[in-house]
Amino acid sequence: MSLSSSSLSVTLRRATADDAALLARWDRQPHVIACATDDPEAETAFAGAVWAEEIATSSDDSFYLIAQVDGRPIGALQVIDPHAEPTHYWGAIEPNLRALDIWIGEPDALGQGFGTAMMTQAIDACFADPKVTAIVIDPLNSNTDAHRFYGRLGFRPVERRLFNGEDDCLVMRLDRADWEGRA
């Protein structure tokens, strides 16, 4: 099936238990692994993720969205309150932020503009909460394609940081004023 972003639109919906197998399949996709880890031996993008549990323990502080095009799931987003979520992945971080993680799971959906549509919808949804002042992301420092993608959306580099003791990432931030003031 060939996808075209010019004729099809992306919709986001909350992930359900029925999506666990799909997320597990995408977790093993080479292009998803390459965006999530620099480990050349990695067999999954999100080591140790048990997707049924991830979905079952979703809350207002951390949840998954499934992106669909014409009813077909093509990717996922995680929306996180990095100050409040229980794993404290982001460490000491200011309140009133959101963190996003995105991946296109289906290889034939890459390069079609769906990632931009997914991020635009997610950013708009995050900033619909008047308390949210900014959104942060943490692409791998080696993933310069992601840096350019996020830069086109208005994210700016903040710092380079090691997450989980091994993931060398470039933390990027999008402030509400920059999003609302875009041309």
N, C-alpha and C positions, 0 to 999 in steps of 0.2 A: 504494500500500500504506500503510495507516495503522498506526502503531506505538503501542503502549501499554506503558509501563514497569511497569504493575501486573501484566500477564500474561506479559511476556517478560523474560528476564534478559540482562545484558550479560556477555560473556566476552571476555577479552583473550588474544591470541596474538601471537607474534613475527611481524613483517612478513617477507615473503619477496620474492624477485625478481618473483613474479607480482603483487605489490601495487603495483609502480611506476606503472602506468598509472592505477590508482585514486587514488593519492596525488597524481599530477599533475592529475587531474580536480578533486579537492577543492581543490588549491592555487589553482585558478582560480575557485572559488565566491566570489561577492561577500561573503557573511557570514564566510567564513574570512579573506579579504583584510582586511575591516574590523577583525577582531580582531588582525591581525598587523602592520598598518602604518597610519600616519596619512596616507600619501601618497594623495591622491585620484586620482592618475593610475596607481596600481599596477595591473598586470594579473594579478599572482600574489601570494599571501600570503608566500611564502618565495622572494624574488628569487634567481635563480641556482641554485636547488635542482635537481639532476639526480637524480631519485628512485631510479633504478636504482643509481647510485653511492652515494647515501646509505645504501641498504639493504646494498649489497655491502660497504661499509666499516664496517658496524656492528660493535661490540665490546662488551665488558663496561662500557666507559666511556661509550658512547652507542649507544642502539638504539631502534628503533621497535616499538610494539605496535599491532595493529589491534584495534579494538573491534567485536564482532559481536553482533547481536541475532537470535536464531533462525537463526544461520548467515549472516546478511546483514551485510556490513561497513557500519558507520555512522560511524566516526570513528577517530582515531589519537591516540597518546600517544608522546612521546619521553621516554625516561628517560636522564639524564645524570649522570655523576660530574663536577661542575663543576670540581673541583680537578685531575682527571687527564685530562680529555678534551683532545685535541690542538689544537683551535682556540683554546683559552683565551678563549672568548667571555665568561666570567664574570670574567676578569682574576684578580687576586690574591684568592683565596678560601680559607677554611679547608678542611682535609680532612674526610672523613667526612660529607659532605652528599650529597644527591641534588637534582637540578633536574628539574622536570617541565614539559612543554609539552603541551597538549591541544587538540584541535579535533574538533568534530562536522562531518563532511564532508557528510552527507546532509541537505538542508534539512528534510525531513519528520521527522527525528529530533531536531530542536531542541525544547527546552521539554518534553521527555518524562521528564526525570530521569535520562537515560542518562549525562550528564556527571558527575553526582554519583556514580553507580555506577562509572563508569570511574575517577574520581579516588580513590574509597574503596579500590578494588582495588589501584590503583597505589601509594597511600600505604601500605597494609598490606604490599604486596610490598617496598617500599623499607625499611620498618621491620622486616621479617623478618630483615634483616641487622643483627646486634647492634652493629656498628660505626657504623651510620648514626645521627647525632644529630639531624639536622633536614633538612627539604626546603625548597628555595627555588623561587620562581617569579617571572616578570617580565612581568606583563601591561602593556600600554600604559597610561600614566598617564591617557589619555583614556577608557579602557574601564572606566567605573565599574560596569557590570554585572558584569564579571569580578571587580572588587574585592569586590563584595558576595557573589558566588558563592564565591570563595576564603575570604572572611571567615566564611561559614557553615560551612566545613570546618575552621576554626580557624587559618587563616593570619592573620598580623598584619603590617602595614606595617613595613618596616625603613628604607628609604631610596628616594628618587627618584634614578634613574640614567639616563644617556644610554648606550645600547648601540650599537655599530657607528657611533658618531658621529652618529646620527640618530634612533634609536628611544628616545623619552622614555618610560621605564618606571617603574613602582612596584614595587620589589623587596619581596616578601612572604616570610615564613618561618613554617614550622610545626615546632615543636620536638617531639621524641619524647614528652616528658612531657605536653605539651598534648594530643597525639593519644591517648595511652594513658589520660589522665585525663578524656576527654570523657564526658559523661553518656549 
